[in-house]
């Protein structure tokens, strides 16, 4: 129990210490709930390998604060489809900070979909989880499509672009050049990173 408290203290301290670098403002309640998400994900990761092993500080910065970069680009009540949701990144931290968002989480793995439903329920968040590859899902009526950890991302990018609803904005995380995808995009360097970007592209 003492070790757990120390880990959570390190996680929350890293959030608070680095939030300014991401130009974010997190309420104490949001920080607490993000800690609950971290605890839940850590518990499930032992079985499902949801994220690679990392320190509490790395998880706070690399995973949570990075995910929350999306908030600047999502207006109130935005409808979002998150592709390859896996451990719930980036969309669950965004939901914690902005419960006004309407989200559909699309995950091909049955076990990870079970985890995602449990995470939403445990954290008191609203969202729909679809357990299928995105290629087999009818695109929901959303204005934004997010993706952070899709397997074979670059290879599947053309299919994702074709799948996205007309007029939607794609918010994609990655460290690879998107030029060959044949789309116009803006690349925003992620704070505290040299080669990771948030890509904004209009479909």
Secondary structure, DSSP 8 states (H G I E B T S, - for coil): -HHHHHHHHHHHHHHHHHGGGGT----HHHHHHHHHHHHHHHHHHHHH--S----HHHIIIIIIIHHHGGGGG--TT-EEEEES-TTTTTHHHHHHH-TT-EEEEE-S-HHHHHHHHHHHHHHT---EEE-S-GGGS---S-SEEEESS-TTHHHHHHHHHHHS-TT-EEEEEESS--GGG---EEEEE-TT-SS-EEEEEE-
